[in-house]
Amino acid sequence: MKVNSAEIVISAVSPAQYPDTPLPEIALAGRSNVGKSSFINTLINRKNLARTSSKPGKTQTLNFYLIENALHFVDVPGYGYAKVSKTERAKWGKMIETYLSEREQLRAVVSLVDLRHAPSQEDIQMYNFLKFYDIPVIVVATKADKIPRGKWNKHESVIKKALNFDNTDQFILFSSVTKQGKEEAWEAIEAAIS
């Protein structure tokens, strides 16, 4: 998809605030510092529509981005890092769970993991949650540029094994620096919304 227009439409915390449109939605989930904002910005050719932060865990709402008036990207709060209270975290968890399990416009979730590391407990929980609810999932392994190409397969198999990866799902190696995987990611997203 060639993206010329992209804008944030709303930051929502409850279903009452979600955009009232039939447009398909693609949610993006991942650990706080996995590179979600960079992934969004790379896909839409923008430097900073999605704000990248040196303080992980800044996103505390569901951020809906309207892309080409054709779909919404929904940036889900990052899990894992944010220095917030347990009650705050529980609230986010509920908010995310409600959105993922009840939103009819949701077509797929891009689950971002860091190619350099084995998936965290939260990464595994997220993947299992999506499989449990039968939500199509596209696993994107970010920061591929930080690992020599010859070691990609090894890192990929570590991640797939930890997730108990379902081979009918898509697995994409991605780098916001080299744009590796950008086309593949768009192809997967377009297939999910068509």
N, C-alpha and C positions, 0 to 999 in steps of 0.2 A: 504494500500500500504506500502510495506517495502521500505524505502528510503535509498539507499546507496550513491547515487550521487545527489548533489544539488549545483548549482552555480549561481551566479548572472551573467547574460549575458550582460545586458545593462540598463542604466538609460536613459530613453527617455523623451523628452518634446513634440515631434510632431510625427505624423504618419510616416513621412519619416524615423524615427529612430527605429520604431518598428521592432522586429525580423521578417525576411521574411521567415517564416516557416508555414506549415499548422497545427502545433501542437495546440491542444485545450488550451484555457486559462481560468484561474479562477482568477478573480480580488478580492482584499481584500480592503474593504473600512470601515472607521470608524473614530471616533473622535481621535484627536492627542494622547491622553493618554489612549486609550481603551485597549491596549495590543496586537496590530496587530503584531508587531515584535515577541513578545513572542509566539503568536499563530502560526506563520510561523515556528519558531524555534522548537516548541513542535512537530508540525506535521512532520518535517523532521529530528527529533532527533539530532539537532545541537544546540550548546550553543549560537552561535552568527553569523550565516550567515546573518540573518536580524539583523541590529544593533538596540539594544534597547537604548533609550536615556533618560537621566534625563531631557533633554530639549525637551518638546513635540513640534511636528511640524517640526522635522528635515527633514523628507522626503519631498522633493520638486519636485521630478521627478517621473515618472512611472518606478518603478524598476521591471524588468523582471527576474524571477528566473527560471532556467531550472531544472525541477525535473525528475530524472530517464530517461532523454531524451524522456519523454512521454508527458509532459505538462509543461506549464508555470504558475507560480503564478505571478500575477501582483500586486505589492504593490502600492496602490494609495495614494497620499499625504493625511495625516490626516487633518480633518477639525476642525475648532473651536478655537484651542489654539494659533497657531503660531503668534508670534508678528511680523506680516508683514503688509505692507501697503495694503490699499484697492485695489490698482491697481494690486499688486502682487497676492492677493487673487482672484481677478477677472480672472487673467491669469490662475491660477491653476484650477479655476472652469471651464473655457473654455476647458482647456486641459483634465480634467477628463470627462467632458460632451462629448467631441469629441470621446475620447477613448470608453466610455461606450456605446454610441449610434451608433457608426459606425464600431467598430471592429468585423469583421466576425468570428474570431477565439474565441471570448468570449463565454463561455458556461454557466457561472453562476457568480454571485457576492456573496461573503461571506460578509454580512453586520454585522460588529461587534458592539455590544452595551454593556454597562457596566451593569451587572445584579443588581448592588447596587443602581442604579439611574434610574429615569424615563428617557426615551429617550429625547435627546435635540431636538430643532427645526431642526437642521441639520440632525440628525438621521432620523427624520420623513420625511424631504424633500428627503433624499437619498432613503428611502424606497419607497416613492411615485413616485420618478423619475424612479426607477427600474420597478415598476409596470406599469407605463405609457408606458415605452418602451418595456414592455413584456419580460424583462430580468429575467431569473430564479434567485431567491434569496434564500440564506441560511442564516437565522439569527442566529448568534452565540452570546450568552450572556456570556461575559468573567467575570473572577474574582469570579467564583462561590464559591471558597474556602473561600472568605471573608464574606460569609453569612451562618448562620446555615442552614443545610439541610432542617429543618422543615419550613423554611421561603421561600424556593425556589419558591414554587407554587405562593405565594402571589406576589413576585417580578416579576415572569414570567407573571402573569396576568396584572400587571401594565404596563409592556412593551408592551404586545400584544394589550392592549386596546388603548394605546397612538398611536401605529403604525397603528391601525385599521388592525390588522394582518390577512392575508389571510391564512386560515387553510390548503390550499394545499401547502403552503411553509413549509420548514423545520425550526424548532426552536431547537437549541442545547445549553444545558447548558455546559459551558466550564471552565476549570481551567488549566493554564499552570503549576501550582504548583503540583496539584494532578493527572494531565493528564485526569481528568474527561472530557468526551466528545470527546476525541481524535479519538477513533474508529468510533464513529458516524459521526464525521466531515469528516473523510476519506471516509466513505461509501457514504455520500451525494455528495462529490466531484467526486468520481468514477462513481456514477450514472449519474452525470451531464455531464461527458465527454465521457460516453460510447455510 
